[in-house]
Amino acid sequence: MITLAELRRAHRTVGQVAIRTPVLPLRFSERPDTYVKCENLQRTGAFKLRGAWNRISKLPRGCKGVTASSSGNHAQGVAYAARKRGIAACIVMLDQSVPHKVEGTKAYGAEVILGGRTSVAIKERAERVSAERGFVYIPPFNDPDIIAGQGTVGLEIVQDLPEVKAVVVPIGGGGLISGVAAAVKLSKPRVKVFGVEPAGASKMKPAVEAGKIVVLPEVNTVADGLKPLQVGDLTLAHARRFVDGIVTVSDEEILEAAFYLMVKEKLVVEPSGAATVAALRAGKLRLPKGPVAAVLSGGNADVRFILDSRK
């Protein structure tokens, strides 16, 4: 399990490359005291840079390069971090990855291979590339350094919003909620932490209920960053210890929230990042009184798709 000392060390490391993103109040929320942690404004457009740099910065000198598997945000984080270290990066992405995420990954200097239609398929391909080239595989979520890096989001929330009573986090493979929940609970044990999953890709909630990893046969959601078929053993362990509850939201609720954030709050947020606000707007969570912070995990949005969904 990640310790508070490890999270604080990670924060010093992550601060070498990541922006300390703002915690902003939602101006048009029906619920008072609702705030958002704007990782949509992070370098590379998502929180993933934090974990990627925390892992890649520790690689030994002489490392030939890195590989990763990703739908897009981890890809860009790893590509940026690898360029910062001056090493090669080869990223295996989903065949259906959002085109501008693919182009963004290439723009940071990485080689991109489209390697399959599921998280399992691209992970296997990336691991083969690692073995063939002598590269180091950088996991998207199930790794202590990745979890600690993502957890720096939580440290910043409790520092910048000390009166916070609840934190809401989207869940894909679980790296973000593992780190954030650990950071929040180890700093302020009474603060509630809630996770949000798309209804068409919910795997942490059933895994927590079953006490073991649940592998989905398929996923179906507009939230492309929340599409892994399963969580990891480390992320599940952190969720079981630190997370107070997990809810699901529909694609319609996610897209409505993304549209609201764009049009009313003037924040461009991708569907994966808008899942937390979707849960708040749909009344899915039993929240304590007082300030609530929702993590907007990414801003690499297909704006036209979001706008077209409202027609």
N, C-alpha and C positions, 0 to 999 in steps of 0.2 A: 504494500500500500504506500502511496505517495505521502511523504511527510511535509510539514509546514516548512522545515528547513530546506528541503529539496525544492519546494515551490518558490521560496525566496531566492535561492541560488538561480533557478531558472529565470526568474524575473530580471535579475541583473544581466544574465546572458541574452535574453530576448530583447532587452532594451538596447542592445547594440544595433539592431536592425528594424525592430517593429515600432510603429507609432503607438503612443499611449492614446488610444481612441477615446472620444468623449462619452460621458453618460449624460444624455439629454432628456428633458421632460417631453412627453407627448402632449402637444398643445391642444389636440382635438379629441383626446380620449374621454369616453364617458366615465371612466374610473379615475378619480383624482389620484395624485401621487404615483403616476405610472411613468416609468423612465425606460430608456433603451440604451444599451451598451453598443456603440456603433462600430462593430467590426466590419461592417460594409465599407467603412472609410479606411480600413487597414491597407498597407502596402500589399499588392497583389489582389486586393479586393476581398480578402477573407482572413479569418483568424488562423488559418492553417500555416501561415508563415511562422507563427510563434513556435509551434511544435517542431516544424521542419528545421528551423535554425537551431533550436535547443539540441536537436539530435546531430545535425550535420556539423555544427561548430566543434563537436567533440571527436570527430573522426581523426584518426592519426595522420600525421604527415606522410605523404606518399600514397595516400588513397587514390586509386585510379579514377573513381567516379561512383555515382549512385544511380540506383533505379528506384522507381516507385510505381504503384498502381493507383489510379484515381479517375473519377469522373470529371475532375477539373480544378477544384480549389487546392487540394493537396498537391496536384501536379504543378500548379503555378508556385506554390510555396516552396516546394523542393527545388524547382528550377531556379528560382530567385536565390535561395540559400546556397545552392551549388555554385552559381555564378559568383556569389559573394566569396565563397571559399576558393574559387579558381579551379574547380574540378568539373569533369563532364557529368551530364545527367541524361538518362534515357528514361522516358516516362511512358508507360503503357496505359492507354486510356480506353474508355468504353467506345465501342463503335458508334454509339448514339450520343456521345458527349456533345455538349453545346458548342457549336463552331467557334464562338469567340473565346471560349475557354481553351480550346485547342490552340488557337492562334496566339493567345496570351502566353501559353506555356512555351511555344516556339520563340516568341519574342524575348523571353528571358534566357534564351540560348540553349534550350533542351531539345534533344531529339525526341520525336513523338511517334509511337507505334500504336495504331488502333488494333486492340488485341482481343476483342470479344464483347459479349453482350451482358455479362454479369461480373460482379466484383470478384467472384472466385476465379473466373477465366482470366481476367487481367492480372490478378495476383500471381497465378501460376506462370503466366507468360513473363512477367517481370522477374520472377525468381529464376526462370531459365536464362534470361538475359544476364542477370547478375552472375550466375555460375559460368556462363560462356565468356564473359568479359572480365571477370574478377572485380566486379563492382559490389558495392554494399547496398542491400535492399533497405529502403526507409519505409517502415510500415505506416499506414494512414492513421491508425488509432491505437492498436494494441501493443504499446511500448511505453516503458516508464518515462523516458525522456520526452516522448511525444505528449503523453498525458500531463507531465509537469509543465511543459511549454504552453499547452492550451490552458492549463489552470491559472496562468498569469492573468487571464481575463477576469477570473473570479477575485484574485487579489486586488485588482484595480477597482472592481465594483465596490468592495467593502471599504477600500480606502477613500474613494471619491464620493461614495454615497453611504456614509457611516450609519445612517439611520435606517438603512434598508431592512425590510422584514421578510422579503421573499425574492428569489431569483429564479427565472424561467429560462430554460436552455433547450435548444433543439437537439435531437438525437439521431445520428446516423449509425456509425460504428461504436459510438460512445466515448471517444477520446475527449471531446470537449466537455461533456457533462461530468465525466470522471474527474477531470482536473478542476473544473469550476466548483463542483460540489465539494471536493476535498478542500479546496482553498477557502470556500465560504464556511464550511462546518468546522474546520480546524481553527479558523479565525474567530467566528461568531456562531457557536453551536446552536443558538436558538433561531437563527435565520432558516427559513424553509427553502428547500431547493426542489423544483419541479422540472420534469422532462416532458418534451413534446415530440411525438412521432407522427408521420403521415399514416393515415388508416391503411393505405395500400403498401406500407413497408414497415410495419410495426414488429420489431423483434426484441427490443430491450424489455418492454412490458411483459410479454409472455415468458421471456427468459428469467426475469426477476421472480415472476409467479411460480415458475417451474423449478427454480433453483439450479438451472443448467442452461447452457447455450441452446437456443432454438434456431434451426436453419430453415429459412423460408424457401419454398420451391421456386418462387418468383416474386417480383415486386412490381407495383404499378402505381406510380405517383409522378406528379409534375416537379416534385422536389428532388432534383437529380443529385444533389449533394447528400441526400439521406437514404440512398439506395442500397447500401450493403445488404447482403443476404443474411448476415449474422453479426452479432457483436463479438467481442473477444473475451477471453477468460479474465484478463485484467480489468477491462472496462465493466464487465458484469460484476466483479467483486466490489469495485468502487461504487457502482450504482446501488448494490444491495446494502452497502454500509452507509452511504451518505445521502441518497436521494429519497425524498419524502413521498413522491408520487409521480406517476407517468400517465399522461393522457394522449389521446389521438385526435387528429383533426383531418377533415376531408380535403381533397384537392380544391373544391369550391371555396372552402373557408380560407385556405392558404392563399389562393389567388385574390380573394376579396381583400385580405390583409395587405398583400403586396401592392394592390391598387390603391388602397387607403393610404399606405405609407408614402407612395409616390405622389399622389395627387393632393392629399391634405397636409401631410407632414413634410413633404419635399425631400424625402429620403428614398433613394433608389436601392431596393433590397430584392435579392433573388428569392424565389419561392422557398428554398431551404431556410433562408434566414428569416423569412416572414412567418414561419410556423409558430413561433412563440407568441407573436402578436395575434395570430389567428386564434390561438387558444384563449387569449385574454378577451378578445372581442366576441368570441362565441360563448363565453361564460363557462368554459370547461373546468376551471380550477377553483377550488375552495381556498381563497387567499385570506391571510390575516389582514387586519387593518394596518395601514401605513404604507410606506413606499415599496413599490415592486419594481424590479429591474428585469427587463426582457432582453436577452442577447440576440442582436441582429447579426447572425454569424457570417453573412457574406453579401456582397453587392454586385456580383457578376451576373447581372440580370439580362435576360432577353426582353427588353422593354416592350418591343412590339407584341410579343406573345402575351405579356401581362395585359396590355391595353386591349388586344383583340379578344381576350377572354371575357371582357366586360360587355362586348357587343351583343 
